[in-house]
């Protein structure tokens, strides 16, 4: 009888986990589908990095413009641009520009253009807590890498239940470093400059250009 009860409980638990995972998958699909309807996105965000063991606590603001795979990211005094083929990292303080060819299979970071789709492969996911943030219900989805050797321990995606937009992303790494990106302003279908995603070398005559490949 005890064995039968144990088996029944195990089946029930597995069934609940499957339902939870399916709900999380459906929610993430809603987010991804909605984002794909936008021609472009302009986002202002807060970026924080915290590691209590190393006594590190940094916080700054940034912004990013995204159109398809292309993006321009401004963060920590540096501009990173992806024109669809190459990544340009512009560092005004050092008057230096690094240029490299983008290779998708070698890109392990969550780039701006991947923020709304990175979870489609390589993660297990489940519904997590719901928090009320200034009257908005933020549903968290927990993503755990399928690769047991991944540097990322888990990622929490906070999704606005009403708009189906991502409110924040909390990434916990294997060394317990926590990176949090919180969306402060989210605008869509804006009028962007035609050359926004075009690198114009003539504008940087005094910069050292480092071509990495």
Buried (B, 14 or more C-beta within 10 A) or exposed (E): EEEEEEEEEEEEEEEEEEEBBEBBBEBBEEBBEBBEEBEBBBBBBBBBBBBEEEEEEEEEEBBBBBBEBBBBBBBEEBBBBBBEEBBBBBBEEEEBBBBEEBEEEEEEEBBBBBBBBBBEEEBEBBBBEEEEEEEEEBBBBBBBBEEEEBEBBBBBBBBBEEEBBBBBBBBBBEEEBBBBBBBEEBEBEEEBEEEBBEBEEEEBEEBEEEEEE
